[in-house]
Amino acid sequence: MTIQQCYAALEGDCEEVMGRLYSEALVRKFVGKFLTDPSFQLLEDSIKAGSREEAFRAAHTLKGVSQNLSFTKLYQSSRDITEALRTENFELAVQLLPRVEADYAQTVAAIRMLQDG
């Protein structure tokens, strides 16, 4: 799988990230590192524990990483849950979590396919 195919599969913007990082090798490096980022798991755990502040920090971090890597679909859902938590609308955040989970799973699956070749 090419980096372009990976970005198509995760519904991201390959052109944008290439413009930011300038080389496919750097994009691959940082995309691979995304798999070890703990923000998503912390978001899930914090929502389930009812910890709005921790959930907000995790969502905000996930949003930033997704934006920097041009993971457009995941960025949009993590932005929405971040804003719900920012405005202390925890119930909305709970409702938005399945969308973030689905987008995260889609992103991770595409990255793993990239790594597998």
Sequence and secondary structure as in RCSB ss.txt:
>XXXX:A:sequence
MTIQQCYAALEGDCEEVMGRLYSEALVRKFVGKFLTDPSFQLLEDSIKAGSREEAFRAAHTLKGVSQNLSFTKLY
QSSRDITEALRTENFELAVQLLPRVEADYAQTVAAIRMLQDG
>XXXX:A:secstr
  HHHHHHHTT  HHHHHHHH SHHHHHHHHHHHTT  HHHHHHHHHHHT HHHHHHHHHHHHHHHHHTT HHHH
HHHHHHHHHHHTT HHHHHHHHHHHHHHHHHHHHHHHHHHH 
